[in-house]
Amino acid sequence: HVQTGVRNITSYAQKKLYLMNGLMMSRRKETNYIVIHSTHTKPNSNISIRTVDEWHRKRGLLRVGYHLFIKRNGQIEVGRNLNDIGAHTKEHDLDSVSVCLAGGLNTRGVTAPDYTKEQLESLFVLVKTLNQMYPDAEVVGHRDLNKTDCPSFDVREWWIVNKDNTDLQLKHKVGGSGVWIN
């Protein structure tokens, strides 16, 4: 029997659910990564943290796996407590904090960094803040830690190019040229 402090859990399924979700709701002991994700949705999709929470609950989680979420209009929404273990990146849930952007696909449904200016400004402010809170954490995209296209752009490169910015005049890449401009 697994003792939860409230009741005994006896069935195998209940034990597995408790252990899986109990771990995910525990406090994170270290923060080595700030991981950026996307919802892998088209720009016209009206996605919020509530939507993602529903998706994650349907997959068996007790609540949304991301710590922070950025809507298409740049509005920042809070998911999990920043100190809690997330459920967003295999092998790195225990040592990372996550930010998810609505989007990641273009209007044709093809993987593309079709994010709004407001989203990227909010992302910059969030990453800058998280980087101050966790100065040793590396800023990465989900794709840098797992085999995926998420979040559809090179977060490491974006952060290196923009991290010393003192305003919201963020640099962005011009097409596939590899050239960064304001």
Residue pairs with C-beta under 8 A, 6 or more apart in sequence:
1 8
1 9
1 10
2 8
2 9
2 15
2 18
2 19
4 18
4 22
9 15
9 18
17 60
20 60
21 60
21 61
21 62
23 85
24 61
24 62
24 65
24 84
24 85
24 86
24 87
24 93
25 62
25 63
25 84
25 85
26 84
26 85
27 83
27 84
27 85
28 83
28 84
28 85
28 86
28 94
28 95
28 96
28 97
29 94
29 95
30 94
30 95
31 95
31 96
31 97
31 134
31 136
31 137
32 92
32 95
32 96
32 136
32 137
32 138
33 89
33 92
33 95
33 96
33 97
33 137
33 138
33 139
33 140
33 145
34 96
34 97
34 98
34 99
34 127
34 130
34 131
34 134
34 137
34 138
34 139
34 140
35 88
35 89
35 92
35 96
35 97
35 98
35 99
35 140
35 141
35 142
35 145
36 98
36 99
36 100
36 101
36 123
36 127
36 139
36 140
36 141
36 142
36 151
36 155
37 66
37 88
37 89
37 98
37 99
37 100
37 101
37 141
37 142
37 150
37 151
38 100
38 101
38 102
38 103
38 104
38 142
38 150
38 151
38 152
39 45
39 47
39 51
39 52
39 100
39 101
39 102
39 103
39 104
40 104
40 105
40 111
40 150
41 47
41 102
41 103
41 104
41 105
42 103
42 105
42 106
42 107
42 109
43 72
43 103
43 105
43 106
43 107
43 114
43 116
44 107
45 102
45 103
46 72
47 71
47 72
47 102
47 103
48 69
48 71
48 77
48 102
49 64
49 66
49 69
49 77
49 78
49 79
52 64
52 66
52 69
52 79
52 100
53 63
53 64
53 79
56 63
56 64
56 65
56 87
57 63
61 87
63 79
63 80
64 79
64 80
65 79
65 80
65 86
65 87
65 88
65 93
65 98
66 79
66 80
66 86
66 88
66 98
66 99
66 100
67 78
67 79
67 80
67 81
67 82
67 84
67 86
67 97
67 98
67 99
68 76
68 77
68 78
68 79
68 82
68 97
68 98
68 99
68 100
68 126
69 76
69 77
69 78
69 79
69 99
69 100
69 101
69 102
70 76
70 77
70 99
70 100
70 101
70 102
70 119
70 122
70 123
70 126
71 77
71 102
71 119
72 102
72 103
72 116
72 118
72 119
73 116
73 118
74 116
74 117
74 118
74 119
74 121
74 122
75 122
76 122
76 126
79 100
80 86
82 97
82 133
85 93
85 94
86 93
86 96
86 97
86 98
87 93
88 96
88 98
88 100
88 142
89 96
89 98
89 142
89 145
89 146
90 145
90 146
91 145
91 146
92 145
96 137
97 130
97 134
97 137
99 123
99 126
99 127
99 130
101 115
101 119
101 123
101 151
102 119
103 114
103 115
103 119
103 152
104 111
104 112
104 113
104 114
104 149
104 150
104 151
104 152
105 111
105 112
105 114
105 152
106 112
106 114
107 114
111 149
111 152
112 152
113 151
113 152
113 153
114 152
115 123
120 170
120 172
121 168
121 170
124 162
124 165
124 168
124 170
125 168
127 139
127 159
127 163
128 163
130 137
131 137
131 139
131 163
138 156
139 155
139 156
139 159
139 163
140 155
140 156
141 150
141 151
141 153
141 154
141 155
141 156
142 148
142 150
142 151
143 149
143 150
143 151
143 155
144 155
144 156
153 173
161 171
161 180
162 170
162 171
165 171
169 182
170 182
171 180
171 181
171 182
172 180
172 181
173 179
173 180
174 180
174 181
